[in-house]
Amino acid sequence: MLALPQYLMAIRRLPERIHSRVVLSDAASHMMPLESVAPFCDEAYRPGKFWSKMNVGFIELSEWPDLLAVLPSSCDILARTAAGLTDKPVAMLAVAHPGSVVFFPNMNRHMWERPSTTRNVQTLRDDGHVVIEPLRQEAFAAAAGRFEPGYVLPDPKTAAQCLLKELDQRRPL
């Protein structure tokens, strides 16, 4: 998993205090246990199958934030959200959230450059969501076990600044 704690710490370092809740997908929780994320945010959840072990419902989680960010955003989550599919917890949150969602794509070059991904990103943008352009650079592809060109997240400080900018744009004057 990407250095999620580094991104959460960058959010904490912002000049404005931002209350953060983290919901790990099932895939993410296999790479990074909830206990490794919890110290870096205000609240952390791992939904599990059908949200069965959560003490808070997905509707509450989806309606609570002023800003919902999916970091990192896989090809799968972009496609599921663009199609309105809610069979995965993070997609369910993104679809149920009343406002626009900020996506930070991170994937190998073949996935990012697929016409289907281009269509999904355009659909998300047409629906009012924000998709932060990933950076093209060599990255470790965990599934392949090697370094290869890919499309990755901005560094933690830049990502935190993107989130703060989005928050500022959404606040009433």
Wavefront OBJ file of the C-alpha trace (Angstrom):
o trace
v 0.000 0.000 0.000
v 1.144 3.494 -0.626
v 2.371 5.358 2.402
v -1.140 6.213 3.610
v 0.126 7.401 7.018
v 2.323 9.961 5.241
v -0.719 11.362 3.440
v -2.709 11.461 6.667
v 0.143 13.258 8.432
v 0.301 15.812 5.612
v -3.409 16.464 6.143
v -2.786 16.893 9.883
v 0.009 19.386 9.140
v -2.313 21.703 7.227
v -2.705 25.084 8.919
v -6.406 24.399 9.347
v -7.491 21.487 11.550
v -9.343 18.908 9.484
v -11.187 16.069 11.205
v -10.449 12.930 9.220
v -12.181 9.579 9.010
v -10.562 6.786 7.064
v -12.438 3.835 5.597
v -10.157 1.110 4.324
v -11.314 -1.078 1.497
v -10.986 -4.805 1.975
v -8.015 -4.831 -0.406
v -6.306 -1.986 1.445
v -6.803 -3.634 4.819
v -4.956 -6.719 3.569
v -1.953 -4.519 2.818
v -2.184 -2.273 5.860
v -4.042 -3.246 9.028
v -6.511 -0.791 10.496
v -4.331 -0.548 13.598
v -1.521 0.857 11.455
v -3.737 3.636 10.106
v -5.749 4.588 13.197
v -3.004 6.621 14.954
v -2.785 8.989 11.965
v -6.448 10.002 11.732
v -9.356 10.836 14.007
v -11.371 7.721 13.211
v -10.617 4.626 11.170
v -12.945 1.940 9.867
v -12.632 -1.315 8.021
v -16.109 -2.118 6.779
v -15.750 -5.835 6.285
v -18.336 -7.795 4.399
v -21.662 -5.936 4.239
v -20.581 -3.497 6.975
v -21.447 -6.159 9.544
v -18.919 -5.167 12.201
v -19.159 -1.405 12.004
v -20.561 0.731 14.778
v -21.510 3.420 12.262
v -23.558 3.000 9.107
v -22.405 3.760 5.604
v -25.086 6.425 5.126
v -23.766 8.313 8.165
v -20.215 7.940 6.868
v -21.193 9.096 3.384
v -23.173 12.138 4.568
v -20.801 13.238 7.331
v -17.882 14.753 5.407
v -17.719 18.121 3.729
v -15.224 16.437 1.441
v -14.904 12.783 0.523
v -11.593 11.743 -1.004
v -10.624 8.357 -2.388
v -6.871 8.068 -2.013
v -5.577 6.067 -3.754
v -8.214 5.447 -6.405
v -7.853 2.189 -8.284
v -9.129 1.558 -11.781
v -11.808 -0.577 -10.134
v -13.137 2.174 -7.829
v -13.216 4.678 -10.703
v -15.238 2.231 -12.831
v -17.606 1.221 -10.021
v -18.354 4.810 -9.052
v -18.790 5.938 -12.653
v -21.282 3.107 -13.166
v -23.046 3.706 -9.850
v -22.208 0.254 -8.530
v -22.368 -0.103 -4.756
v -21.233 -3.647 -4.124
v -17.942 -2.535 -2.514
v -17.797 -0.340 0.605
v -15.714 2.512 -0.830
v -17.811 2.652 -4.016
v -20.930 2.650 -1.848
v -19.621 5.650 0.095
v -18.695 7.499 -3.093
v -22.080 6.885 -4.722
v -24.032 7.689 -1.538
v -22.078 10.895 -0.767
v -24.328 13.897 -1.513
v -21.489 16.042 -2.878
v -18.699 15.591 -5.326
v -15.891 13.191 -4.506
v -12.164 13.796 -5.029
v -10.374 10.850 -6.634
v -6.589 10.382 -6.655
v -5.896 7.702 -9.306
v -2.963 5.357 -8.866
v -2.441 2.473 -11.290
v -0.198 0.977 -13.919
v 0.075 2.687 -17.271
v -1.925 0.070 -19.170
v -4.924 0.508 -16.905
v -4.783 4.323 -16.889
v -4.396 4.531 -20.664
v -7.330 2.219 -21.465
v -10.242 3.844 -23.305
v -12.596 2.454 -20.653
v -10.670 4.270 -17.899
v -10.692 7.478 -19.951
v -14.489 7.139 -20.318
v -14.938 6.438 -16.604
v -12.854 9.469 -15.619
v -14.848 11.643 -18.020
v -18.126 10.280 -16.615
v -16.981 11.085 -13.073
v -16.018 14.606 -14.102
v -19.289 15.062 -15.999
v -21.094 13.984 -12.807
v -19.320 16.779 -10.913
v -16.563 14.769 -9.263
v -12.914 15.820 -9.171
v -10.275 13.491 -10.572
v -6.764 14.677 -9.781
v -4.447 13.977 -12.705
v -1.918 11.349 -11.664
v 1.780 11.809 -12.308
v 3.461 9.543 -14.857
v 6.592 8.044 -13.357
v 8.256 4.771 -12.564
v 6.602 3.061 -9.639
v 6.663 -0.299 -7.934
v 3.863 -2.462 -9.289
v 3.079 -4.716 -6.346
v 0.997 -7.122 -8.431
v 3.891 -7.584 -10.880
v 6.642 -7.377 -8.262
v 8.717 -4.935 -10.288
v 9.248 -1.279 -11.098
v 7.543 -0.044 -14.239
v 6.055 3.150 -15.643
v 2.805 4.014 -13.966
v 0.476 6.803 -12.944
v 0.824 7.739 -9.311
v -0.486 10.093 -6.675
v 1.060 13.483 -6.064
v 3.316 13.651 -3.038
v 1.559 13.852 0.362
v 1.967 17.615 0.806
v 0.591 18.356 -2.679
v -2.343 15.979 -2.151
v -3.164 17.647 1.174
v -3.048 21.063 -0.505
v -5.435 19.780 -3.223
v -7.869 18.687 -0.517
v -7.630 22.012 1.307
v -8.241 23.879 -1.972
v -11.331 21.738 -2.629
v -12.613 22.396 0.887
v -12.105 26.136 0.492
v -14.046 26.119 -2.799
v -16.990 24.357 -1.163
v -17.361 26.667 1.805
v -20.070 29.294 1.662
v -18.810 32.862 1.369
l 1 2 3 4 5 6 7 8 9 10 11 12 13 14 15 16 17 18 19 20 21 22 23 24 25 26 27 28 29 30 31 32 33 34 35 36 37 38 39 40 41 42 43 44 45 46 47 48 49 50 51 52 53 54 55 56 57 58 59 60 61 62 63 64 65 66 67 68 69 70 71 72 73 74 75 76 77 78 79 80 81 82 83 84 85 86 87 88 89 90 91 92 93 94 95 96 97 98 99 100 101 102 103 104 105 106 107 108 109 110 111 112 113 114 115 116 117 118 119 120 121 122 123 124 125 126 127 128 129 130 131 132 133 134 135 136 137 138 139 140 141 142 143 144 145 146 147 148 149 150 151 152 153 154 155 156 157 158 159 160 161 162 163 164 165 166 167 168 169 170 171 172 173
